[in-house]
Amino acid sequence: MAVETKRHSAISAVMRVKPPRRKHGLIVGVSFAVGLTFGATAGFAQIASDSAPATDETVEATTAEPAVTGADGAATPEAPTTDATAQDATQSDAPQNADQEMVSPSGDATSAVVFMYHRFGEGEYPSTNITMEQFDQHVKELTSGPYTVMGVPQIVSALADGKGLPDRTIGITVDDAYRSVYEKAWPVFREHNLPFTVFVSTEQLDSGYANYMTWDMVRELSEAGVTIGGHSQNHAHLPDFDLDRVKAELANSATRFEEELGYVPEIFAYPYGEANGEVIAAVKEAGYRAAFGQQSGAMHTESDFMYLPRYALNEHYGAMDRFNLAANSLPLVVSDVTPADYTLTRNPPAFGFTLAEPAPSMNCYPSEGEPTMSRLGEERVEIRLDGPVSSGRWRINCTAMGPDSRWRWFGMLYTVP
């Protein structure tokens, strides 16, 4: 397949994965788990030697995703849950398996699900790691279930242009370019011809930290057709910076991509999922045509393409019941979302949105605070909390049962000064 070597790698076709010749047992989830939020202190999550463990990102608890379905079909929240983060994808240039056929990215669906990973088989970091056993289950499901795995740039292009996608289209992203992506995940993706994207913070590679990939490794992935995405220079909390520093982060990152890879990526992921109006405008001005946050939900034709959702996966939230729940989710389409900026200027937030179609069984679950929901007719939803929320990140997930027992899902993440 053709892979552009300037600006970003692209693919001309998609793999619809047929069931492998060997039999894979389908793992059917019996309960709903939830997403997770990755947090960290300012600066890098990295180390300078092999001897000391890399600092890991922490998980923020949130009661923000659906749990079980009651007799009336309404979502009933279970125990506190968490929301998620992850990255962009393309086709591999590796030889195609005989069990796969090329298909064009067409269909009647107007949404897709994007997953986010970080580490693979690094058990000392459970909040950002997926076990290889869990990863193997995910791959078996994707290669034997009713899914079409596409490169994220293709998904973005199709939805932005209003073109239909195959039902249950999936994109795979990986944040931070840890070495385990190269050593453990890539061989599996390559074997199954599963396209994926790696979001790279350039300084983490430039510093030579032992738990990150090298530029040679990233070049090898890129030359094989893996999509490389931008993730800033220093993996910093961008809303904390003034505009000039944000622009410098993006410019310095672009310079290093151009020097090392010969192109600048066109897909971006905000570190920690954090953004505000100025940051988003700077990312767009820098030439990125789509950017991902770390809020849960399915992306669709009406999404904000500069703040797209993803479902994060880790050891605690990588079980097959949650994976299947997310993989089969549909968008809860909304408009007129308040607050409109993704960094809060009012605390507690006055959260609200307008539904594109009635959702009588909808429930909303904030990561912090006791919510009171008001419905203004069938369309407008307003959520008020009982008090201010803590500094850091605050998120809220709203869900409603959709067709064929598939959850409709709308999630938001806000940075709290």
Stockholm file with secondary structure:
# STOCKHOLM 1.0

chainA/1-417         MAVETKRHSAISAVMRVKPPRRKHGLIVGVSFAVGLTFGATAGFAQIASDSAPATDETVEATTAEPAVTGADGAATPEAPTTDATAQDATQSDAPQNADQEMVSPSGDATSAVVFMYHRFGEGEYPSTNITMEQFDQHVKELTSGPYTVMGVPQIVSALADGKGLPDRTIGITVDDAYRSVYEKAWPVFREHNLPFTVFVSTEQLDSGYANYMTWDMVRELSEAGVTIGGHSQNHAHLPDFDLDRVKAELANSATRFEEELGYVPEIFAYPYGEANGEVIAAVKEAGYRAAFGQQSGAMHTESDFMYLPRYALNEHYGAMDRFNLAANSLPLVVSDVTPADYTLTRNPPAFGFTLAEPAPSMNCYPSEGEPTMSRLGEERVEIRLDGPVSSGRWRINCTAMGPDSRWRWFGMLYTVP
#=GR chainA/1-417 SS CCCCCSSSCCCSCEEEECCCSSCCCCCCCSSCCCCCEEECCSSCSCCSSSSSCCCCCEEEEECCSCCEECTTSCEECCSCEECCCCCCCBCCCSCCCTTEEEECSCSSBCEEEEEEECEESCTTCTTTEECHHHHHHHHHHHHHSSCEECCHHHHHHHHHTTCCBCTTEEEEEEESCBHHIIIIIHHHHHHTTCCBEEEECHHHHHTTCTTBCCHHHHHHHHHTTCEEEECCSSCCCGGGSCHHHHHHHHHHHHHHHHHHHSSCCSEEECGGGCCCHHHHHHHHHTTCSEEECSCCBCEETTSCTTSBCCEECCSTTCSHHHHHHHHTCEECCEEEEESCSSBCSSSSCCEEEEESSCCTTCEEEESSSCEEEEEETTTEEEEEESSCCCSEEEEEEEEEECGGGCEEEEEEEEEEC
#=GC SS_cons         CCCCCSSSCCCSCEEEECCCSSCCCCCCCSSCCCCCEEECCSSCSCCSSSSSCCCCCEEEEECCSCCEECTTSCEECCSCEECCCCCCCBCCCSCCCTTEEEECSCSSBCEEEEEEECEESCTTCTTTEECHHHHHHHHHHHHHSSCEECCHHHHHHHHHTTCCBCTTEEEEEEESCBHHIIIIIHHHHHHTTCCBEEEECHHHHHTTCTTBCCHHHHHHHHHTTCEEEECCSSCCCGGGSCHHHHHHHHHHHHHHHHHHHSSCCSEEECGGGCCCHHHHHHHHHTTCSEEECSCCBCEETTSCTTSBCCEECCSTTCSHHHHHHHHTCEECCEEEEESCSSBCSSSSCCEEEEESSCCTTCEEEESSSCEEEEEETTTEEEEEESSCCCSEEEEEEEEEECGGGCEEEEEEEEEEC
//
